[in-house]
Amino acid sequence: MRATLPLLLLTLAAPADAQIWDGGRSAIRETPAPPATIEHDLHDIDRAIRDGRRSGDLTRAEARTLRAQSAILDRQARQYRQGGPIATNGAALTQQALILREQVAAARSRPR
């Protein structure tokens, strides 16, 4: 009985020793970068907001709201690039950028 107990413990521990750890690299998902148009669109949107505020087409509150939406979209694009929780919605990011662009254009074209 005494000889079988250590032998039993060694046989149970052997499979754990045989596993190879790759430093966590296999847990990292490779995701494609979002289309370059998202970053370009966000830059254009931010410029349009800034220009709209300077020309008086946008009120301070409207500009603040649109900048907040742009920041949220930028954060989501960064999460997408890093393989975060929004990694499966690259097309949705592009669509949201187009929607935000249209919101800025509509806000700037309203008569004051």
C-alpha positions in Angstrom: 0.0 0.0 0.0 2.8 2.4 0.9 4.6 1.8 -2.4 1.5 2.2 -4.5 0.5 5.6 -3.0 3.6 7.5 -4.3 3.4 5.7 -7.6 -0.3 6.7 -7.9 0.6 10.3 -7.1 3.3 10.4 -9.7 1.0 9.0 -12.4 -1.6 11.6 -11.7 1.0 14.5 -11.8 2.6 13.4 -15.1 0.0 14.7 -17.4 0.2 18.2 -15.8 4.0 18.2 -16.3 3.7 17.2 -19.9 1.6 20.2 -20.8 3.5 23.0 -22.6 2.8 26.6 -21.7 3.4 29.1 -24.5 3.4 32.2 -22.3 -0.2 33.0 -23.1 0.4 33.7 -26.8 -2.2 31.2 -27.9 -4.9 33.1 -25.9 -4.4 36.2 -28.0 -6.7 36.5 -30.9 -5.4 37.9 -34.1 -8.0 40.3 -35.5 -7.7 42.4 -38.6 -7.3 46.1 -38.2 -10.4 48.1 -38.8 -10.6 49.8 -42.2 -8.4 52.8 -42.4 -11.5 54.8 -43.2 -12.6 54.8 -39.5 -9.5 56.7 -38.3 -9.7 59.0 -41.3 -13.4 59.5 -40.8 -13.0 60.3 -37.1 -10.3 62.8 -37.9 -12.5 64.5 -40.5 -15.5 64.4 -38.1 -13.4 66.0 -35.3 -12.2 68.7 -37.7 -15.8 69.4 -38.9 -17.0 69.7 -35.3 -14.1 72.1 -34.5 -14.8 74.2 -37.6 -18.5 74.2 -36.9 -18.0 75.5 -33.4 -15.6 78.2 -34.7 -17.9 79.4 -37.4 -20.9 79.4 -35.0 -22.8 76.6 -36.9 -22.7 74.5 -33.7 -23.5 75.5 -30.2 -21.2 74.6 -27.4 -23.6 71.9 -26.2 -24.0 70.4 -29.6 -20.2 70.3 -30.2 -19.7 68.7 -26.7 -22.3 66.0 -27.5 -20.8 65.3 -30.9 -17.2 65.1 -29.5 -18.4 62.7 -26.9 -19.9 60.4 -29.6 -16.7 60.7 -31.5 -14.6 59.7 -28.5 -16.8 56.7 -27.9 -16.4 55.6 -31.5 -12.6 56.1 -31.2 -12.5 54.0 -28.0 -14.5 51.2 -29.8 -12.1 51.3 -32.8 -9.2 50.9 -30.4 -10.9 48.0 -28.7 -11.5 46.4 -32.1 -7.8 46.8 -33.1 -6.7 45.2 -29.8 -9.2 42.3 -30.2 -11.4 43.5 -27.4 -15.1 42.8 -26.8 -16.2 44.6 -30.0 -13.8 42.5 -32.2 -16.6 41.1 -34.3 -18.2 44.4 -35.3 -15.8 46.0 -37.8 -18.7 46.8 -40.2 -20.7 48.3 -37.4 -17.9 50.7 -36.6 -17.8 51.9 -40.2 -21.5 52.4 -40.1 -21.4 54.3 -36.9 -18.7 56.6 -38.3 -20.9 57.4 -41.3 -23.9 58.1 -39.0 -21.9 60.4 -36.9 -20.6 62.2 -40.0 -24.2 62.8 -41.1 -25.2 64.0 -37.7 -22.4 66.6 -37.7 -23.4 67.7 -41.2 -27.0 68.0 -40.2 -26.2 69.9 -37.1 -24.0 72.3 -39.0 -26.6 72.9 -41.7 -29.5 73.9 -39.4 -30.3 77.6 -39.5 -29.4 79.6 -36.4 
